Amino acid sequence: MKQKLKEELKKLHPFITDKMALRYVDKYVAAVMSEIAKRFMLMSSDEVSDGEMNFSAKSVDNASGRYKISGRTGYVYHLMQEHPATSLIISAYKGNSVTHRVSRVIFNPIYKKEIMEELGSLIIECEPKRLKELQDLANHSVEIDPESLASYIKQTKLSLKNRKGQAYDEKLLRNLQIANQLQVLVRDNNGVAYLDEYWDEIDSGRIHGHGLSLQRIPKEVRHAALGRCYRYDFKAASYALMTSFARQIDPTLKTGALQDYIKNRSVIRRRIAKDIGISEEWMKEIFTSVGFGAQLKDNPYNSIRKKIGQEKYHKLLCNAEFMCIKSQLDQVSAVILNSLGKGDFELFGKTYAEINPKDKTKRTKNQKLAWLYQCLESGALNMFVNMIPENYKIKLLVHDCAYLDKPLSAQQIADIKYALMCRYEFLNFEGDAIIPIHASDYVCKYDQDIDRAESDHRAHMVVENSRANSQNGGTSNAASSVKAYASEHCTISAIPFAAPKRQIMTHWGMVDADMLSGD
């Protein structure tokens, strides 16, 4: 990649020396790849699908340094970005201070393959200043399993050798980059590994992790970091919580389609996805977007239409089951908004402010509904956490789910479900064991404990057998031990064995069959 960039730079600027060209290319690649790696790790699933990412051109300017060619000076980054042949990225949106939006870029198709390969092996070292900021801001530590994380990295590198497709490979590379970065940030305390994180609580009660928080990263990497554990998450949380709240306001509200979706969401998503011709994963994303207030406007700028295309979008709008769910969800939102009215209000100890305290702008209707959902969600999660027995360790909380070190008993699950449903009529949760992706030679701590217990049991049995044999005259024959036990504890009868008679149930109870034979 660097050689190709150098050759292209020489074509555009023939008077530059090889040494100077290589120096500028090295500075440019180091600065751009560092920024790409940082942003790539924090991309959302939608951004990965769109191929766009945030990018701080100002930071790259400073990191790349300045050039001087034929009396002309400037930043190396701008020099390389002047022509597509010498640029690794292409600008999709230029940020500005008016909208407070940062620049967005896409990878240059000419160099995309080389960029992705570079990302797979690149580890961004934490600067001392950044580490100090992290230590100063950190207010929460998450215990992790470094062996599980290392095994995940090993397996991911192995998977990348067997290419399965560009989108899948990019996902693996992104996950690998995040996992490598987490390894750098691990802190050891008396043999226990921790990740220090900065969490803050917004006015709705939801707790947000910042940076590479385990809350924000892909679940595959999160599970690898946590190791073997158990996850309990709310089913269709936004639909269940909002519908429950609306029914408390108006018990006559018809929500049959919503209740059916809450209980059977997987089957319904699969059925609708098959009808319109998209993947179940995309259908899930559509329901999630609609649950958070996405509009179904038929224009090229609609995010859902943009994702699935015009033809399939029209099929979605013609699907009776989907539109029935959407119609009832709109009624739920209308009931809630009408009951709350305008202005500030208080809910579950949290105060809603019409003016967002973060950016001092007036909140929209969708932002108001989002705040309400987050408030209901945090209240439900707090109820769940408060009912977990003290002998359980909460490894991590992620908005609508909790990771525990061991499974809850059937009775504990029933008690928590009952308490939640008393406040949120349609809210339910499900639990599953988390077994992280790992290399074939990896044995997790859970399995190591089982192997150790089995080994201790076998050793104990050897000792017990030896003791029994010594008491039995030193014989090592197991049959002798059985005979000795039988002679000491059993009395053998001399009466020959007789098979029991066949019996038949009658009105008088069980009687011998020969009594009813008529002989």
ZIKAQUI-V76874 format. One line per field, one symbol per residue. psi: psi as a letter, one per 40 degrees, with the letter a starting at -180 (. if undefined). A space follows every 50 residues. Layout:
psi->???
This chain:
psi->ddddddddddddgdeiiddddddddddddddddddddddddeiidddddd eiiihgddddddddaiihhfehiaidddddedhddehdihhdhhiiedef iiiiiiihddedddddddddehhhhhiddddddddddhehhhhigddddd dddddddddddgheidddddddddddddddddddehhhhfehhihhihii hieeeihhiibfiddeiiddddddddahahhhiihfdddddddddddddg eehhfddddddddfdddddddddddefiiddddddddddddeehifhgie ehdddddeiddddddddehdddddddddddddddddddddaiaiihhfei hhhdhhedefihiidddddddddddddddddddddeehideihhdihgcf iihieiiiiddddddddddddddgdehiiiiihhhihiidehhidddddd ddddddddddddddddddddefeeiehdddddddddddeihhiehihhii ihiihadeahiidedeee.
